[in-house]
């Protein structure tokens, strides 16, 4: 009887482990690509456009920003909201970096002047 109980407990334990691992697989959906909605993409485009306008007004916009914005707008128009958000994010980051770079260079040159 002891052997039967031991085997049953082992089988039960193995079955619980197997079911638990299957449940983990079923619960683990493919989250490698987050879902980007139309509203999220539009918000990213709006933010990128605003930063690009600031950089352009300051005269420091990088040449890659308009190209990225154009690609982002085309992706949005064709329904590729994930691609639109990604390209808009890149354009926004580059516009912000251009503004930051311009601010730093405006004052850092003074530390390099030979006195």
C-alpha positions as CSV (number, residue, x, y, z in Angstrom):
1,X,0.0,0.0,0.0
2,X,2.9,2.3,0.8
3,X,4.3,1.9,-2.7
4,X,1.0,2.7,-4.3
5,X,0.6,5.9,-2.2
6,X,4.1,6.9,-3.0
7,X,3.7,6.4,-6.7
8,X,0.3,8.2,-6.6
9,X,1.8,11.2,-4.8
10,X,4.6,11.3,-7.3
11,X,2.3,11.1,-10.2
12,X,0.0,13.8,-8.7
13,X,3.0,16.0,-8.1
14,X,4.3,15.6,-11.7
15,X,0.8,16.2,-13.0
16,X,0.5,19.4,-11.0
17,X,3.9,20.6,-12.3
18,X,2.9,19.8,-15.9
19,X,-0.4,21.6,-15.6
20,X,1.3,24.5,-14.0
21,X,3.8,24.8,-16.8
22,X,1.1,24.5,-19.4
23,X,-0.9,27.2,-17.7
24,X,2.2,29.4,-17.7
25,X,2.6,28.9,-21.4
26,X,-1.0,29.7,-22.1
27,X,-0.9,32.8,-19.8
28,X,2.3,34.0,-21.4
29,X,1.1,35.7,-24.6
30,X,3.4,37.1,-27.2
31,X,4.2,40.5,-25.8
32,X,7.3,41.0,-27.9
33,X,5.5,43.6,-30.0
34,X,3.3,46.0,-28.0
35,X,0.1,46.9,-29.6
36,X,0.0,50.6,-30.7
37,X,-3.4,52.1,-31.2
38,X,-4.3,54.8,-33.7
39,X,-4.6,57.3,-30.8
40,X,-1.2,56.4,-29.4
41,X,0.4,56.8,-32.9
42,X,-1.3,60.2,-33.3
43,X,-0.1,61.4,-30.0
44,X,3.5,60.4,-30.9
45,X,3.2,62.2,-34.2
46,X,1.8,65.3,-32.5
47,X,4.7,65.3,-30.0
48,X,7.3,64.8,-32.7
49,X,5.9,67.5,-34.8
50,X,5.9,69.9,-31.9
51,X,9.6,69.2,-31.1
52,X,10.6,69.4,-34.7
53,X,9.0,72.8,-35.0
54,X,10.9,74.0,-31.9
55,X,14.2,72.8,-33.3
56,X,13.4,74.3,-36.7
57,X,12.5,77.6,-35.1
58,X,15.8,77.6,-33.3
59,X,17.6,76.8,-36.5
60,X,19.2,73.6,-35.2
61,X,17.0,70.9,-36.7
62,X,19.0,67.9,-37.9
63,X,18.5,66.9,-41.5
64,X,17.2,63.5,-40.5
65,X,14.2,64.8,-38.6
66,X,12.0,65.8,-41.5
67,X,12.7,62.5,-43.3
68,X,11.7,60.6,-40.2
69,X,8.5,62.7,-39.7
70,X,7.6,62.2,-43.4
71,X,8.0,58.4,-43.0
72,X,6.0,58.4,-39.7
73,X,3.1,60.3,-41.3
74,X,3.1,57.9,-44.3
75,X,3.1,54.9,-41.9
76,X,0.2,56.4,-40.0
77,X,-1.8,57.0,-43.2
78,X,-1.3,53.4,-44.3
79,X,-2.4,52.0,-40.9
80,X,1.1,51.0,-39.6
81,X,0.6,52.6,-36.2
82,X,3.5,50.8,-34.6
83,X,5.9,51.9,-37.3
84,X,4.5,55.5,-37.2
85,X,5.0,55.6,-33.4
86,X,8.5,54.2,-33.7
87,X,9.6,56.7,-36.4
88,X,7.8,59.6,-34.6
89,X,9.6,58.7,-31.4
90,X,13.0,58.7,-33.2
91,X,12.2,62.1,-34.8
92,X,11.2,63.5,-31.5
93,X,14.3,62.2,-29.8
94,X,16.5,63.7,-32.5
95,X,14.8,67.1,-32.3
96,X,15.2,67.2,-28.5
97,X,18.8,66.2,-28.8
98,X,19.4,68.9,-31.4
99,X,17.9,71.5,-29.0
100,X,19.9,70.2,-26.1
101,X,23.1,70.2,-28.2
102,X,22.5,73.8,-29.3
103,X,21.9,75.0,-25.7
104,X,25.1,73.3,-24.5
105,X,27.2,74.6,-27.4
106,X,26.0,78.1,-26.9
107,X,27.7,78.3,-23.5
108,X,30.5,75.7,-23.7
109,X,32.6,77.5,-26.3
110,X,33.4,80.1,-23.6
111,X,35.3,77.5,-21.6
112,X,37.6,76.8,-24.6
113,X,38.7,80.3,-25.3
114,X,42.4,80.8,-24.6
115,X,43.0,83.7,-22.1
